[in-house]
Amino acid sequence: MFKLNFPLYLYPESGNQMTNDGQQQRIQNLNRAIVDEIAASIALTFTPEKEETADTFAPIDILDYIYAVLRISVLMMR
């Protein structure tokens, strides 16, 4: 069996690019067309980083949802 790694965020190879607040720049590793479909179906706005703003969701929210769906499937089989 082989394992695949699909990181939620991609970081630049140089590692030297920083944002204005000193954080390393990162890019979400998600298919934008799928994210747009999700946003339309749940009537929320996608943001590249987690915010406390109402009616928004971020990459980590998608990952949390996928984990929950997969985890409940395992629990239901028991």
C-alpha positions in Angstrom: 0.0 0.0 0.0 1.3 3.5 -0.8 0.5 6.7 0.8 -0.2 10.0 -0.9 0.2 13.4 0.6 -2.2 16.2 -0.4 -1.3 19.3 1.7 -4.0 21.9 2.4 -1.6 24.7 1.6 1.4 25.0 -0.7 4.4 27.2 0.2 6.8 28.8 -2.3 10.0 26.9 -3.0 12.2 29.8 -2.1 10.7 30.1 1.4 11.7 33.8 1.5 8.4 35.4 0.4 6.6 37.0 3.3 3.4 39.0 3.7 3.4 42.5 5.1 2.8 41.2 8.6 5.8 38.9 8.4 3.9 35.6 7.8 5.1 33.2 5.1 2.9 33.4 2.0 0.9 30.3 1.3 -1.6 29.2 -1.4 -4.5 26.9 -0.7 -4.2 23.6 -2.6 -7.8 23.4 -3.7 -9.5 23.2 -7.0 -11.1 26.6 -7.4 -14.0 25.3 -9.6 -15.0 22.9 -6.8 -14.6 25.6 -4.2 -16.9 27.9 -6.2 -19.5 25.1 -6.5 -19.4 24.6 -2.7 -19.7 28.3 -2.1 -22.7 28.6 -4.4 -24.5 25.5 -2.9 -24.0 26.7 0.7 -24.5 30.4 0.0 -21.2 31.4 1.8 -18.2 33.3 0.6 -14.8 31.6 0.3 -11.8 33.2 2.0 -8.2 32.0 1.6 -7.6 32.3 5.3 -9.9 31.6 8.3 -11.8 34.6 9.4 -14.4 35.4 12.1 -16.5 37.2 9.5 -20.1 35.8 9.2 -21.1 33.9 6.1 -17.6 32.9 5.1 -15.6 29.6 5.0 -11.9 28.8 4.5 -9.9 25.8 3.4 -9.7 24.4 6.9 -13.5 24.4 7.1 -13.5 22.1 4.0 -11.0 19.8 5.5 -12.9 19.7 8.8 -16.1 18.8 6.9 -14.4 16.0 4.9 -12.8 14.6 8.0 -16.2 14.6 9.8 -18.0 12.8 6.9 -15.3 10.2 6.6 -15.1 9.7 10.4 -18.8 9.3 10.8 -18.8 6.6 8.1 -16.2 4.6 10.0 -18.2 5.0 13.2 -21.5 4.0 11.6 -19.9 0.7 10.4 -19.1 -0.4 14.0 
